[in-house]
């Protein structure tokens, strides 16, 4: 329930070509929200479903899902990406902030972080991809030490989730992070315009700071993925501009995430029946790019629930154009990239067979020229579905060693009350 957060039954149904969720709370009445703006594409998602790989349960939930996450026996998918919050401090006060960080909570010490990461290793049996987050993690002076600690424990894919402000101001930070073992940054990057950045992040001249952060990261050898929160009527007209910006600078990719009514946000930006959804973002990409990228180029990621994310793998050609792999390689081979991130061997083999006069502009080094565009549909209290939650593979790693599905971890009521009040956070 959006008001009291109790678990209530819901109906998902089609109406006027759209997919909606309707649910009724015995105390607060009925609620309805848009889930997916295109019924036809929604129905086509489910052919991509694959069996999950259940985790080793580390917590027993007496109340059942979604209470007492840890993960428990009801969860259907292991951890692909663990997100570790190392601080609640931040150097921005964004009007839109899913984390809504606190500035007063104590930060975990290095020994606590080490214990937490060891619990993750025990749960998964092997190192996962790791994202170090906050708040704003770059405010911790010992962030390179945290990265080095994770690296020493065997974590190979370590990424810093950042707004880029400190990276832009601290001339040695990016180099220190790279030297400690970080592989890249996941950079909050919502717009190339002043107006949208002020609306979403509350700070003027933010774009120039983002550019400085990107230059610093690239000089240090860090990969850069841009993360854009898309709000209808604010920055949905800029999705191709953001992609084009990233391609021009040979960044690793762009991830668009739909605005979720969790944490802190101006109520004027949210209408549950008139919200941005994945099909609308994909349509905007196709229209704004003039068909360089098309809706059909995007394939559901089958590791989480197929309604959570879609992704297009592309190659940056020698002349700077984007070429979608879905037009060159069978979709099943592309789906294999989701299952084995970083293993491009089967795709490279298929591409090698078509290199010729028609594709002479394909680069010699495919690995360095891969570029991904993804869209993630964040759940909030209006749209949360326990079937999706149980299949989640992106988990917040709490300092007491729990793994909590990302959307559930950040879920709040319409009054800002968190669903997981008891969770131990940074």
KOLGUDO-284890 format. One line per 10 residues: for each residue x, y, z of N, C-alpha, C. Coordinates in steps of 0.02 Angstrom, whole numbers, plus 50000, padded with zeros to 5 digits. Layout:
X Y Z X Y Z X Y Z; ...;
REM end
This chain:
50042 49940 50000 50000 50000 50000 50044 50063 50000; 50032 50110 49955 50072 50171 49954 50069 50211 50019; 50015 50203 50057 50007 50241 50118 50039 50207 50179; 50022 50143 50190 50043 50110 50252 50094 50054 50241; 50110 50038 50179 50161 49989 50161 50142 49917 50178; 50079 49904 50194 50060 49834 50206 50058 49798 50138; 50068 49732 50139 50065 49692 50078 49992 49682 50059; 49975 49698 49996 49906 49692 49973 49906 49656 49906; 49851 49622 49889 49846 49591 49823 49839 49644 49769; 49864 49627 49709 49861 49674 49654 49840 49637 49590;
49812 49675 49544 49795 49649 49478 49834 49687 49426; 49866 49650 49381 49901 49681 49324 49859 49666 49262; 49840 49718 49225 49793 49708 49170 49806 49761 49116; 49779 49747 49057 49787 49793 49000 49725 49837 48993; 49737 49900 48975 49682 49947 48964 49705 50000 48914; 49669 50005 48859 49686 50054 48807 49758 50049 48783; 49781 49987 48776 49848 49975 48749 49904 49984 48799; 49887 49996 48862 49938 50005 48914 49929 49951 48968; 49981 49940 49008 49978 49891 49062 49978 49928 49128; 49928 49913 49169 49918 49948 49232 49920 49900 49290;
49932 49927 49350 49926 49889 49412 49872 49922 49455; 49826 49881 49479 49773 49905 49524 49776 49864 49588; 49775 49898 49645 49777 49863 49709 49734 49899 49760; 49712 49863 49810 49666 49891 49859 49690 49875 49929; 49698 49926 49970 49715 49918 50040 49650 49920 50081; 49643 49875 50129 49581 49875 50169 49572 49938 50210; 49626 49976 50221 49622 50037 50260 49620 50099 50216; 49662 50101 50164 49671 50163 50125 49640 50161 50056; 49607 50106 50038 49570 50105 49976 49610 50085 49915; 49586 50104 49856 49613 50081 49792 49667 50128 49765;
49716 50097 49730 49770 50134 49698 49782 50105 49629; 49799 50147 49582 49812 50124 49514 49873 50160 49487; 49915 50123 49449 49975 50154 49421 49990 50122 49353; 50020 50162 49310 50046 50138 49246 50108 50096 49258; 50110 50036 49229 50168 49992 49233 50210 49995 49169; 50176 49992 49113 50209 49984 49048 50165 50017 48996; 50193 50062 48957 50152 50104 48913 50134 50070 48847; 50157 50009 48836 50142 49975 48773 50126 49901 48786; 50062 49884 48781 50040 49816 48797 50073 49764 48754; 50082 49778 48689 50110 49728 48644 50181 49709 48663;
50224 49758 48676 50293 49742 48693 50297 49709 48762; 50251 49726 48806 50249 49694 48872 50237 49619 48865; 50190 49601 48823 50175 49530 48813 50234 49493 48783; 50274 49527 48743 50331 49495 48710 50391 49485 48754; 50391 49515 48814 50448 49508 48858 50459 49437 48882; 50404 49401 48894 50408 49340 48932 50438 49281 48894; 50445 49287 48828 50479 49234 48791 50553 49232 48806; 50579 49284 48839 50650 49286 48856 50664 49260 48926; 50612 49237 48961 50623 49212 49029 50668 49151 49029; 50712 49148 49078 50757 49091 49087 50754 49069 49160;
50774 49007 49175 50775 48985 49245 50826 49026 49285; 50810 49039 49348 50856 49075 49391 50908 49029 49422; 50956 49060 49455 51007 49023 49492 51000 49043 49565; 50958 49006 49603 50944 49027 49672 51008 49033 49714; 51009 49080 49760 51068 49091 49801 51072 49040 49857; 51129 49043 49892 51135 49006 49954 51101 49048 50008; 51043 49028 50034 51007 49071 50081 51047 49080 50145; 51052 49142 50168 51089 49157 50229 51044 49180 50286; 50980 49193 50270 50933 49215 50321 50869 49175 50314; 50837 49163 50370 50772 49129 50371 50719 49180 50386;
50670 49186 50342 50617 49236 50350 50555 49201 50378; 50541 49212 50442 50482 49182 50472 50418 49214 50446; 50422 49278 50427 50363 49313 50403 50351 49303 50329; 50401 49279 50293 50395 49271 50221 50415 49333 50183; 50420 49326 50117 50440 49382 50074 50387 49438 50078; 50407 49500 50083 50474 49529 50075 50508 49548 50141; 50489 49516 50195 50517 49535 50260 50582 49496 50273; 50626 49528 50311 50688 49495 50334 50731 49471 50277; 50740 49512 50225 50784 49493 50170 50854 49479 50195; 50886 49434 50158 50953 49422 50179 51003 49390 50132;
50993 49351 50084 50932 49330 50050 50902 49269 50085; 50839 49254 50071 50807 49197 50102 50791 49144 50050; 50760 49090 50072 50747 49033 50027 50695 49049 49973; 50657 49101 49982 50607 49119 49932 50637 49156 49872; 50699 49179 49878 50729 49218 49824 50749 49171 49767; 50739 49194 49706 50747 49152 49647 50812 49165 49607; 50851 49215 49626 50910 49231 49587 50967 49253 49633; 51027 49234 49613 51086 49251 49652 51105 49324 49640; 51160 49346 49669 51182 49416 49663 51229 49423 49603; 51209 49464 49555 51253 49482 49500 51293 49544 49516;
51261 49592 49549 51293 49654 49569 51275 49669 49641; 51326 49676 49683 51316 49696 49753 51334 49770 49760; 51291 49808 49793 51301 49879 49804 51315 49891 49878; 51374 49917 49893 51395 49928 49962 51395 50003 49976; 51352 50025 50022 51350 50095 50042 51402 50105 50097; 51449 50152 50086 51502 50163 50134 51495 50229 50171; 51445 50269 50153 51433 50332 50188 51362 50355 50175; 51335 50394 50221 51271 50427 50211 51279 50500 50193; 51342 50524 50194 51355 50594 50177 51350 50605 50101; 51334 50667 50083 51333 50685 50012 51350 50758 50005;
51379 50776 49947 51397 50846 49934 51347 50881 49888; 51291 50848 49874 51235 50879 49840 51172 50867 49881; 51122 50909 49871 51056 50898 49900 51007 50895 49843; 51006 50839 49809 50966 50832 49749 50891 50833 49765; 50852 50872 49730 50780 50869 49739 50752 50798 49726; 50784 50762 49680 50766 50693 49665 50822 50648 49689; 50808 50608 49741 50860 50564 49769 50828 50502 49797; 50839 50445 49765 50809 50383 49788 50838 50361 49855; 50902 50380 49868 50935 50360 49930 50915 50405 49988; 50901 50469 49974 50884 50517 50027 50931 50510 50086;
50997 50519 50076 51047 50501 50126 51044 50545 50188; 51066 50516 50243 51072 50552 50306 51144 50574 50316; 51153 50631 50349 51220 50656 50361 51244 50639 50432; 51205 50604 50470 51222 50594 50540 51239 50522 50558; 51224 50475 50515 51236 50405 50532 51311 50390 50529; 51336 50349 50575 51408 50332 50575 51426 50291 50514; 51488 50302 50490 51512 50265 50432 51545 50200 50455; 51537 50146 50417 51568 50083 50436 51644 50088 50433; 51677 50058 50482 51750 50056 50483 51774 50003 50433; 51838 50007 50417 51866 49960 50368 51858 49888 50389;
51866 49874 50454 51859 49804 50477 51787 49779 50469; 51738 49825 50478 51668 49805 50467 51655 49793 50393; 51684 49835 50351 51676 49825 50278 51707 49759 50257; 51765 49743 50285 51797 49679 50268 51753 49620 50288; 51725 49623 50348 51681 49569 50370 51620 49562 50324; 51593 49619 50304 51534 49618 50260 51550 49587 50193; 51607 49606 50164 51627 49578 50099 51641 49503 50104; 51668 49482 50160 51681 49410 50169 51616 49371 50174; 51565 49401 50205 51500 49369 50208 51470 49362 50138; 51481 49412 50096 51457 49409 50027 51492 49352 49990;
51557 49347 49999 51595 49294 49966 51570 49225 49989; 51556 49219 50053 51531 49155 50079 51463 49139 50050; 51421 49190 50043 51353 49180 50017 51355 49160 49944; 51396 49196 49904 51397 49185 49831 51445 49129 49810; 51496 49117 49851 51545 49066 49833 51600 49092 49788; 51592 49153 49763 51641 49184 49719 51628 49259 49718; 51678 49299 49699 51668 49372 49698 51615 49392 49646; 51572 49437 49664 51523 49465 49618 51551 49531 49591; 51516 49561 49544 51530 49631 49528 51511 49672 49589; 51551 49724 49603 51541 49763 49664 51537 49837 49646;
51486 49870 49671 51479 49942 49663 51482 49975 49732; 51527 50023 49740 51535 50058 49804 51496 50123 49798; 51450 50132 49846 51400 50185 49839 51394 50224 49904; 51342 50267 49907 51329 50307 49965 51255 50326 49968; 51238 50387 49991 51277 50447 49993 51325 50456 49934; 51377 50492 49946 51428 50503 49896 51494 50473 49921; 51512 50414 49894 51570 50377 49921 51636 50414 49917; 51643 50460 49868 51707 50494 49860 51721 50543 49917; 51673 50554 49962 51684 50597 50020 51725 50561 50073; 51730 50495 50068 51773 50458 50115 51845 50463 50092;
51888 50489 50136 51959 50496 50119 51992 50428 50109; 51964 50377 50140 51995 50310 50135 51962 50268 50080; 51927 50300 50033 51895 50261 49980 51945 50219 49941; 52004 50244 49923 52052 50200 49889 52071 50139 49931; 52073 50147 49997 52087 50090 50041 52030 50039 50039; 51968 50064 50037 51911 50019 50032 51914 49980 49966; 51930 50014 49912 51937 49981 49847 51992 49929 49850; 52049 49948 49879 52105 49902 49885 52088 49841 49927; 52049 49851 49980 52027 49796 50021 51984 49747 49981; 51936 49774 49944 51894 49731 49902 51935 49694 49851;
51983 49728 49821 52027 49696 49772 52066 49639 49803; 52091 49650 49863 52131 49598 49897 52090 49537 49914; 52024 49545 49921 51980 49489 49936 51958 49452 49873; 51979 49476 49815 51964 49441 49753 51913 49473 49708; 51885 49530 49729 51836 49564 49686 51872 49596 49628; 51851 49579 49568 51887 49602 49508 51851 49660 49474; 51786 49662 49476 51747 49714 49443 51720 49762 49496; 51757 49816 49509 51740 49863 49561 51725 49931 49529; 51667 49957 49545 51643 50019 49514 51622 50068 49568; 51635 50133 49557 51617 50184 49605 51554 50220 49579;
51502 50220 49620 51439 50254 49603 51445 50326 49630; 51449 50375 49585 51466 50442 49606 51430 50496 49566; 51423 50555 49598 51397 50613 49562 51452 50651 49526; 51515 50634 49539 51571 50662 49502 51599 50727 49529; 51566 50758 49578 51588 50824 49601 51658 50820 49631; 51670 50774 49676 51736 50768 49708 51788 50745 49658; 51770 50701 49612 51817 50680 49560 51840 50739 49518; 51795 50786 49507 51812 50846 49468 51858 50892 49506; 51850 50895 49571 51887 50942 49612 51953 50915 49638; 51956 50851 49650 52016 50819 49678 52058 50790 49621;
52114 50820 49606 52152 50804 49546 52183 50734 49548; 52193 50706 49608 52226 50641 49613 52179 50583 49629; 52116 50598 49643 52070 50546 49667 52061 50491 49615; 52047 50508 49553 52036 50457 49502 52096 50412 49494; 52156 50441 49493 52217 50401 49487 52226 50355 49547; 52211 50380 49606 52217 50339 49666 52167 50281 49666; 52107 50294 49642 52057 50240 49638 52078 50187 49588; 52103 50209 49531 52125 50161 49480 52184 50120 49506; 52231 50153 49540 52289 50117 49567 52269 50067 49620; 52214 50080 49655 52191 50035 49708 52152 49976 49681;
52131 49979 49618 52096 49922 49589 52027 49936 49562; 52004 49998 49565 51938 50014 49536 51942 50008 49460; 51888 49983 49431 51887 49976 49359 51850 50031 49323; 51805 50066 49359 51767 50117 49325 51723 50156 49373; 51688 50205 49344 51640 50245 49383 51572 50240 49350; 51521 50241 49391 51451 50242 49370 51427 50313 49386; 51428 50357 49336 51422 50428 49346 51350 50453 49337; 51322 50482 49389 51257 50516 49384 51262 50570 49331; 51221 50564 49278 51225 50610 49221 51157 50614 49189; 51117 50661 49211 51046 50664 49192 51032 50708 49132;
51077 50755 49118 51060 50804 49067 51123 50842 49045; 51118 50871 48986 51170 50916 48962 51147 50989 48967; 51088 51000 48996 51062 51068 49002 51060 51091 49074; 51068 51155 49083 51067 51185 49150 50999 51177 49183; 50946 51188 49145 50878 51187 49174 50861 51119 49204; 50873 51065 49167 50857 50998 49192 50901 50979 49251; 50965 50997 49249 51010 50981 49304 50989 51016 49368; 50967 51078 49363 50944 51114 49422 50879 51083 49448; 50835 51063 49403 50772 51031 49423 50784 50966 49461; 50829 50925 49436 50839 50858 49465 50892 50858 49520;
50944 50901 49513 51001 50897 49559 51011 50960 49601; 50976 51013 49584 50977 51073 49625 51042 51111 49625; 51083 51103 49573 51147 51137 49571 51161 51166 49502; 51182 51229 49501 51199 51261 49438 51269 51240 49416; 51282 51245 49352 51348 51230 49322 51372 51159 49338; 51324 51114 49345 51342 51045 49361 51372 51009 49301; 51350 51027 49241 51374 50993 49181 51450 51000 49174; 51477 51059 49188 51549 51068 49182 51587 51025 49232; 51559 51016 49291 51591 50972 49340 51590 50899 49316; 51535 50879 49286 51531 50810 49259 51585 50800 49206;
51594 50849 49163 51644 50843 49110 51714 50836 49139; 51729 50875 49191 51794 50870 49224 51804 50801 49255; 51751 50775 49286 51755 50708 49316 51767 50655 49264; 51734 50661 49207 51744 50612 49153 51815 50615 49127; 51841 50674 49116 51910 50681 49092 51960 50651 49142; 51948 50664 49206 51993 50637 49257 51990 50561 49258; 51930 50533 49253 51923 50460 49253 51957 50428 49193; 51946 50457 49135 51976 50428 49074 52052 50433 49076; 52079 50489 49101 52151 50495 49106 52180 50442 49152; 52143 50424 49203 52166 50373 49251 52156 50302 49226;
52123 50294 49169 52110 50228 49143 52047 50195 49169; 52003 50235 49200 51940 50208 49225 51887 50210 49170; 51848 50156 49165 51792 50157 49120 51736 50201 49149; 51695 50229 49106 51642 50273 49128 51576 50250 49098; 51527 50239 49141 51458 50226 49120 51415 50283 49147; 51375 50314 49105 51331 50368 49126 51265 50339 49151; 51240 50365 49207 51177 50343 49236 51129 50402 49237; 51075 50397 49199 51028 50452 49192 50959 50432 49218; 50934 50470 49267 50866 50461 49290 50820 50503 49245; 50773 50469 49212 50731 50503 49163 50662 50519 49193;
50645 50583 49192 50581 50607 49218 50541 50636 49160; 50480 50615 49154 50438 50638 49099 50430 50713 49101; 50442 50745 49044 50435 50817 49039 50494 50857 49064; 50545 50823 49090 50604 50858 49115 50665 50845 49071; 50681 50781 49060 50740 50766 49020 50730 50708 48971; 50667 50688 48961 50655 50633 48913 50667 50654 48841; 50675 50719 48829 50691 50743 48762 50767 50744 48749; 50807 50718 48796 50879 50722 48790 50913 50653 48788; 50876 50599 48781 50907 50533 48787 50958 50521 48732; 50944 50542 48670 50993 50532 48617 51052 50579 48625;
51041 50639 48649 51096 50685 48662 51145 50655 48713; 51118 50622 48764 51160 50591 48815 51200 50533 48785; 51166 50491 48745 51201 50436 48712 51255 50462 48666; 51239 50512 48626 51287 50540 48579 51347 50570 48615; 51334 50602 48671 51388 50630 48712 51435 50575 48734; 51407 50519 48758 51448 50464 48782 51487 50430 48726; 51455 50422 48669 51488 50390 48612 51547 50432 48588; 51537 50497 48584 51590 50542 48560 51652 50537 48604; 51643 50525 48668 51699 50521 48715 51721 50450 48728; 51693 50403 48691 51710 50332 48696 51703 50306 48768;
51647 50324 48799 51631 50296 48864 51605 50225 48855; 51592 50190 48911 51574 50120 48906 51500 50109 48893; 51458 50157 48913 51387 50148 48901 51346 50199 48938; 51281 50193 48929 51232 50236 48963 51177 50191 48992; 51158 50204 49054 51101 50169 49083 51048 50220 49101; 50990 50214 49068 50933 50256 49085 50890 50219 49137; 50871 50254 49189 50826 50223 49237 50764 50267 49245; 50707 50234 49247 50644 50271 49253 50639 50302 49323; 50613 50361 49326 50604 50395 49391 50558 50352 49434; 50579 50342 49497 50539 50304 49545 50521 50349 49603;
50459 50343 49626 50435 50384 49681 50456 50353 49747; 50522 50352 49758 50551 50328 49820 50601 50380 49845; 50610 50382 49911 50658 50429 49938 50631 50500 49937; 50672 50546 49908 50655 50617 49906 50640 50638 49835; 50583 50673 49826 50566 50698 49760 50510 50750 49767; 50509 50800 49722 50454 50849 49723 50390 50815 49698; 50336 50817 49736 50274 50784 49715 50250 50807 49646; 50266 50868 49626 50243 50893 49562 50272 50854 49503; 50328 50818 49515 50359 50780 49461 50327 50712 49451; 50282 50692 49495 50257 50623 49492 50182 50618 49486;
50161 50580 49436 50091 50561 49428 50091 50487 49411; 50062 50444 49454 50068 50372 49443 50038 50348 49377; 49992 50386 49349 49961 50366 49286 49992 50401 49225; 50040 50445 49237 50072 50481 49182 50147 50484 49194; 50176 50425 49203 50247 50420 49220 50285 50391 49161; 50350 50401 49160 50391 50373 49106 50401 50299 49117; 50398 50260 49064 50412 50188 49068 50460 50170 49012; 50486 50109 49015 50537 50088 48968 50516 50098 48895; 50456 50077 48873 50439 50085 48802 50443 50158 48779; 50426 50205 48823 50429 50275 48804 50501 50298 48794;
50545 50275 48838 50616 50293 48830 50644 50264 48765; 50627 50201 48751 50652 50170 48689 50624 50206 48628; 50562 50226 48631 50532 50262 48575 50567 50329 48565; 50583 50363 48619 50619 50427 48614 50688 50417 48585; 50722 50363 48604 50788 50349 48575 50783 50340 48500; 50733 50301 48478 50725 50289 48406 50710 50354 48369; 50663 50393 48394 50643 50454 48360 50699 50505 48360; 50729 50516 48419 50781 50568 48424 50844 50549 48386; 50858 50484 48379 50918 50463 48342 50906 50456 48268; 50844 50465 48246 50829 50455 48176 50836 50383 48154;
50827 50336 48201 50831 50265 48184 50900 50235 48190; 50949 50273 48212 51016 50244 48224 51010 50187 48274; 50973 50199 48327 50952 50145 48372 50877 50140 48370; 50852 50079 48364 50780 50068 48360 50755 50028 48420; 50691 50033 48430 50660 49995 48485 50677 49922 48480; 50678 49895 48420 50691 49823 48409 50763 49803 48426; 50808 49852 48434 50877 49836 48452 50884 49817 48525; 50834 49830 48565 50838 49819 48637 50806 49752 48655; 50842 49714 48697 50821 49647 48716 50817 49644 48792; 50765 49613 48821 50761 49607 48893 50821 49569 48922;
50845 49592 48978 50898 49557 49013 50866 49501 49053; 50883 49438 49040 50846 49383 49070 50871 49361 49139; 50922 49394 49166 50946 49374 49232 50897 49396 49287; 50877 49459 49289 50822 49477 49334 50755 49460 49301; 50701 49483 49329 50637 49477 49295 50641 49515 49229; 50611 49487 49177 50618 49517 49110 50585 49585 49104; 50546 49604 49154 50514 49671 49153 50559 49725 49183; 50616 49704 49208 50659 49752 49245 50704 49793 49199; 50735 49761 49150 50786 49796 49111 50787 49772 49039; 50805 49818 48994 50819 49800 48925 50887 49831 48907;
50919 49800 48857 50986 49823 48840 51000 49814 48766; 51036 49861 48738 51061 49856 48669 51137 49859 48671; 51169 49807 48644 51241 49808 48635 51256 49836 48567; 51304 49881 48564 51323 49912 48501 51399 49912 48495; 51422 49928 48435 51493 49939 48422 51501 50009 48395; 51551 50044 48420 51568 50110 48393 51613 50098 48333; 51588 50112 48273 51626 50100 48212 51683 50151 48206; 51727 50138 48158 51785 50181 48149 51767 50252 48130; 51709 50261 48100 51687 50328 48082 51644 50360 48137; 51640 50327 48195 51603 50354 48252 51530 50335 48255;
51505 50300 48204 51434 50279 48205 51423 50222 48254; 51362 50218 48279 51342 50161 48320 51312 50107 48276; 51334 50045 48284 51306 49989 48248 51279 49939 48299; 51214 49926 48295 51183 49881 48343 51201 49808 48328; 51222 49772 48379 51239 49701 48370 51178 49660 48351; 51119 49682 48372 51059 49642 48357 51046 49638 48282; 51076 49683 48243 51067 49681 48171 51122 49639 48136; 51171 49617 48176 51227 49579 48148 51230 49508 48174; 51206 49498 48235 51215 49434 48270 51148 49410 48297; 51139 49345 48298 51078 49315 48324 51066 49337 48396;
51004 49351 48413 50986 49377 48479 51009 49331 48535; 51009 49265 48524 51029 49219 48576 51102 49230 48597; 51144 49247 48549 51215 49260 48565 51221 49324 48606; 51179 49374 48590 51181 49435 48629 51157 49423 48700; 51105 49383 48707 51080 49366 48774 51135 49333 48814; 51178 49295 48780 51234 49263 48815 51280 49313 48848; 51284 49374 48821 51325 49425 48853 51298 49443 48922; 51232 49440 48931 51204 49455 48996 51223 49401 49046; 51225 49339 49021 51240 49284 49067 51313 49282 49086; 51357 49301 49040 51429 49300 49052 51457 49369 49036;
51446 49419 49079 51470 49487 49065 51545 49488 49053; 51565 49522 49001 51636 49528 48985 51662 49473 48941; 51623 49419 48931 51645 49364 48887 51613 49374 48819; 51651 49404 48773 51625 49420 48707 51644 49368 48655; 51673 49312 48675 51704 49266 48627 51655 49242 48574; 51595 49221 48595 51547 49193 48547 51520 49248 48501; 51514 49309 48527 51492 49364 48485 51547 49384 48436; 51609 49387 48461 51665 49405 48417 51673 49355 48361; 51662 49291 48376 51668 49239 48325 51615 49251 48270; 51554 49267 48292 51501 49279 48243 51515 49342 48202;
51541 49394 48235 51557 49455 48199 51613 49445 48149; 51662 49404 48168 51719 49392 48123 51696 49362 48057; 51642 49324 48059 51618 49291 47999 51584 49339 47951; 51565 49398 47976 51530 49445 47931 51572 49506 47914; 51634 49508 47938 51678 49564 47920 51694 49559 47846; 51676 49609 47809 51688 49609 47738 51671 49677 47710; 51653 49680 47647 51642 49744 47615 51586 49784 47648; 51535 49748 47672 51478 49783 47701 51495 49810 47771; 51544 49780 47803 51559 49798 47872 51632 49816 47881; 51662 49846 47830 51734 49861 47835 51748 49914 47888;
51696 49951 47909 51707 50002 47960 51704 49974 48031; 51689 49909 48038 51692 49880 48105 51763 49883 48130; 51774 49902 48193 51842 49911 48218 51878 49844 48226; 51945 49847 48224 51984 49786 48234 51978 49761 48306; 51976 49806 48353 51971 49787 48423 51899 49797 48447; 51860 49743 48446 51790 49748 48465 51783 49764 48539; 51824 49733 48581 51816 49740 48653 51820 49814 48674; 51867 49851 48645 51875 49921 48664 51819 49965 48635; 51781 49939 48587 51731 49979 48554 51659 49957 48569; 51651 49910 48616 51584 49893 48638 51553 49951 48675;
51490 49963 48663 51454 50017 48696 51383 49992 48710; 51361 49998 48771 51295 49973 48789 51248 50030 48806; 51185 50021 48788 51132 50067 48808 51078 50025 48843; 51065 50040 48905 51016 50000 48942 50963 50045 48973; 50907 50015 48988 50852 50050 49022 50829 50006 49080; 50824 50035 49138 50804 49997 49197 50740 50028 49226; 50691 49985 49237 50627 50007 49264 50627 49998 49340; 50640 50052 49376 50642 50048 49448 50571 50041 49476; 50564 49998 49525 50499 49990 49559 50494 50039 49617; 50434 50063 49629 50420 50103 49688 50358 50076 49722;
50333 50111 49771 50277 50085 49810 50213 50079 49769; 50211 50112 49712 50153 50108 49668 50155 50047 49622; 50215 50022 49608 50223 49970 49557 50257 49907 49582; 50278 49905 49645 50317 49848 49669 50277 49783 49664; 50311 49732 49639 50282 49667 49626 50329 49615 49656; 50305 49575 49702 50350 49528 49737 50379 49476 49691; 50344 49461 49636 50374 49414 49588 50437 49444 49558; 50435 49508 49541 50495 49541 49516 50548 49545 49571; 50528 49562 49631 50576 49568 49687 50613 49503 49698; 50578 49447 49695 50610 49382 49708 50661 49364 49655;
50655 49393 49596 50701 49377 49542 50758 49428 49537; 50758 49478 49579 50809 49531 49576 50879 49503 49585; 50927 49530 49545 50997 49508 49551 51043 49567 49567; 51014 49626 49578 51053 49685 49600 51035 49698 49672; 51083 49686 49717 51067 49685 49788 51109 49735 49827; 51076 49771 49872 51112 49812 49920 51142 49767 49973; 51206 49777 49986 51241 49739 50037 51246 49782 50100; 51209 49763 50152 51209 49803 50213 51268 49784 50257; 51285 49829 50303 51344 49818 50344 51336 49758 50390; 51275 49737 50404 51266 49676 50444 51264 49613 50400;
51280 49621 50336 51288 49563 50293 51227 49541 50255; 51173 49579 50258 51113 49560 50221 51118 49582 50148; 51084 49545 50105 51077 49563 50035 51003 49578 50023; 50988 49639 50001 50919 49661 49994 50908 49685 49922; 50858 49660 49888 50843 49685 49820 50841 49761 49818; 50873 49789 49767 50884 49862 49764 50820 49902 49773; 50769 49887 49735 50708 49927 49738 50674 49921 49806; 50676 49862 49835 50645 49852 49900 50683 49890 49955; 50748 49891 49949 50791 49926 49997 50774 50000 50000; 50758 50029 49943 50745 50101 49940 50670 50118 49943;
50628 50069 49949 50555 50080 49947 50532 50124 50005; 50493 50175 49989 50463 50218 50040 50390 50229 50025; 50353 50247 50077 50282 50263 50068 50276 50333 50037; 50215 50353 50022 50204 50420 49994 50222 50474 50045; 50229 50455 50108 50248 50502 50160 50323 50498 50176; 50359 50458 50138 50432 50454 50147 50455 50402 50198; 50409 50363 50225 50428 50312 50274 50459 50253 50239; 50520 50231 50259 50553 50175 50226 50521 50108 50245; 50516 50063 50197 50490 49997 50210 50536 49959 50257; 50602 49964 50244 50651 49930 50286 50679 49978 50338;
50639 49992 50389 50662 50037 50442 50719 50008 50482; 50721 49941 50487 50769 49908 50531 50836 49895 50498; 50841 49908 50432 50903 49891 50397 50961 49932 50424; 51018 49899 50434 51079 49933 50456 51112 49963 50394; 51115 50029 50391 51144 50063 50333 51205 50103 50356; 51243 50127 50307 51301 50169 50323 51277 50235 50355;
REM end
